[in-house]
Amino acid sequence: MNSTERDGPRPSREELSGVIATVAREAQAFLDGLDDRPARLVRTEDSLRQLKGSLPEEGDGAVVSLQRLIEKGMDAAVGSAGPRCFHFVIGGTTPAALGADWLATALDQMAYAWVSSPLATELEVVSLAWLRELFGLPAEWAGVMTTGATMANFVGLASARQWWGERQEVDIAERGLSGLPQIPVLTGGYIHASAVKSLSMLGAGRSTVRMLSRDNVGRLDVEAMEEALRDLKGAPAILIGNAGEVNAGDFDPIEAMADLADKYGAWLHVDGAFGLFARVSPQTEHLAAGAERAHSVAVDGHKWLNVPYDCGFGFVGDPSLLGRTFAYTAAYLPDPDDPRPNFGSLGPESSRRARSLPVWATLCAYGRAGYRRMVEGHIALAQRLGRLVDEAPDLERLAYVTLNIVCFRYNPGGLSEDQLNDLNERLGEAILADGRFYAGATQYGGKTALRPAIVNWRTREEHVDQFVAVVRELGAQIFEGLLNQDRQRKS
Ligand SMILES: *Cc1c(COP(=O)(O)O)cnc(C)c1O
């Protein structure tokens, strides 16, 4: 340890060089091994224990501390950046995005406004325009980068709330919600939990959401939605359409919802966290047709765009509405009328990370065609996975493979629904404990199921094939265990 380290952080070229060399070397090794590394390591608890303890009085210095973090921490890190991660909807990081994100950290830009970083602000403007092009959304729409689709849903629904108030001549940003009735929010059973959470954060309340499903997996009942709108007798309402739901990758009929929004003067918000990427390929663009007719759209960056956490995009059709919803001012901040972009006044956050650097870099590096090829590749992998499931006598596909998610279960035959649910729940846990793949269980129409989601640029055919083999291996083990228990009980 040298004396500068003992004093606290001080400019030291030597220390910084050590840090950069250490991190570059270790990151390279980690990324090189990512294709072969287990998706989830099982020594998490042991490794993390060694990083605890009390706050050091005297620090160990940067390089020593980072080495400890690498030595103990890497074992507890999930291999979610790798090709075997099918859990939740987790994207990887493209090389271009990774490099630009490191640069964003080194430059430590504050993407609040033009004055705080012309670079981050201009790249946010450019990236949002490129994304509108990529997704086929109108060029005149406004947009803002967020931490993810939860906050992108928040941006869309906050704008919808402001619009809803203005329809009744109330400026909700100014006056609040008090004295107003509950905001009618209509959707199907595909609504994502984060949209409901956003409504609770917005003071609209979770219970204001009416899910109009026509079956037990959550498909939207369009007639029931129209009836509910008719019953409102012209009062404004918010419709939430889901372009890509998380269990099977299915879509609400966005075009039909846009027709209803037109006819009844409602606001249509579309949650396309990953599913909006269907619009990147002519093979699948019909699935999310009508999103360009919505009033707001939420998309994730850290899922299918494969930029690092955290990153999402909120788009709003009326370009002046974000300002009315999110504007704030103080003597030391830029004037709200400053014509130069001020994203701190167009979204929920003030000081913000320069997420625009990795987004700009990855779009610049791979272009529209690169993303189309990646999305089409993932769709082909999902189709392949669906075929392998269909061919396996002990696997049962539970839903049509619409996009990039395959919903299926282990079903060796002869078991009751309760036994199958129990078996598949154990299977989900066994896959996580096994660690070769990272995937989990869900509930689909009352059935416990697996729902691998393919969104990582590294995933290839061999990973999908191995996944099916691992599921069958672990499923057979659990089934065998259940049979043995049964035999013991009977004898
Ligand atoms: C992941 C997801 C969200 C939430 O996004 P975060 O990035 O986790 O905030 C919202 N909607 C859908 C459909 C999603 O898949």
The ligand as an ORCA input file, in Angstrom:
! r2SCAN-3c Opt
* xyz 0 1
  C     -39.147     -6.740    -18.460
  C     -40.493     -6.175    -18.741
  C     -40.927     -5.013    -18.105
  C     -40.121     -4.329    -17.016
  O     -38.926     -3.909    -17.520
  P     -37.647     -3.574    -16.600
  O     -36.626     -3.336    -17.636
  O     -37.390     -4.799    -15.779
  O     -37.970     -2.396    -15.793
  C     -42.139     -4.498    -18.484
  N     -42.910     -5.101    -19.396
  C     -42.538     -6.248    -20.012
  C     -43.446     -6.870    -21.016
  C     -41.318     -6.823    -19.701
  O     -40.922     -7.951    -20.317
*
